Amino acid sequence: IKQNISSIKVNYSSYVLDINDGHIVAGAQSAKADFLLTYNLKHYQAVKLKDDFHIYVFTPALFLQYLRSQEV
């Protein structure tokens, strides 16, 4: 389903502090991503993203630590 940028901003505004970042969440959710990597953790509502979409928000460094912790 195609949406215009205004509706994306409105639909995903509760997941971001800056409404102009809504398209990032929309893309991650649409792609069924498990992770969103960013240096700006404070811009995203990480708990809400995890609860609603099962998307974990990490910095690149934290993501590497997570991957290392998953090695057997």
C-alpha positions, 0 to 999 in steps of 0.5 A, spaced: 500 500 500 502 506 497 502 512 502 504 519 501 509 522 506 504 526 510 500 520 512 507 516 513 509 522 518 502 522 522 501 514 522 508 513 525 509 519 529 508 516 536 515 512 534 519 518 533 521 524 537 522 528 530 516 527 525 521 527 519 524 520 522 517 517 521 519 514 514 525 510 517 520 507 522 515 506 516 520 502 512 523 498 517 516 496 519 514 495 511 521 491 510 519 486 517 526 488 519 528 486 526 533 491 527 534 499 526 541 501 527 542 508 528 547 513 532 541 517 534 537 512 539 534 518 543 530 520 536 526 513 537 521 510 542 525 503 542 520 500 547 514 502 543 518 499 537 519 493 540 513 492 543 509 494 537 513 491 531 518 487 534 524 492 532 530 493 536 533 499 536 541 499 537 547 503 535 552 500 530 556 498 536 551 495 540 549 491 534 555 488 534 556 486 541 549 483 540 551 479 534 557 477 538 553 474 544 549 470 539 555 466 537 555 459 539 
